[in-house]
């Protein structure tokens, strides 16, 4: 006759088997795990608004033991927290953003934060510029650290049908305060069309408009030609405001 202890042990094995299978199919990322990221766009104190999306990308594979959890080039999403443009003469330009999340190889959202310690500050503060100086942070390829926000379990492998979108960063562009202190170059309709035709990111074009001396022609026919050339309404509105 089978003892009750043997029956209980057999039942425990049956219950435990699925749990082991489930645990072996996932890995655990601990709170504060470091992940290298970089900007995939240009952000500017002149054009950004609180709540705007900031696009970044992962610069190196993130692995736990031998399991790759996040691959390099995976998009990372952030949010502008504060943006003070230089035209507000009472205060220097200021730009603050946070890092929100990325995606695992299995397509699972992975929460991130900007600081190693949770609950510290509101976000990454771009060093305040001198009063009245335009403040930009360019996508110049310099990596910095983001951190996993809380312990999280993620699947080991991506499903066969999973296809993660890639990030196509704007070409590296550098701005410095010394450059911005020089006399501003004129920017014409033709310059805007050339930038748009070359595939320049909208945020970069807006930053150029904010930092340049406007020499735009914006009669009805001019605006129509800009639209026919593929210039967005947001860029045209920025050109009108800059005049």
Buried (B, 14 or more C-beta within 10 A) or exposed (E): EEEEEEEEEEEEEEEEEEEEEEEEEBBEBEBBBEBBBBBBBBBBBBBBEEEBEBBBBBBEBBEBEEBBBBBEBBBBBBBBBBBBBBEEEEEBBBBBBBBBBBBBBBBBEBBBBBBEEEEEEEBBBBEBBEEEBBBBBBBEEEBEEBBBBEEBEBBBEBEEEEEBEEBEBBEEBEBEBEEBEEEEEEBEBEBBBEBBEEEBBBBBBBBBBBBBEBBBBBEEEBBEBBEEBEBBEEBBEBBEEBE
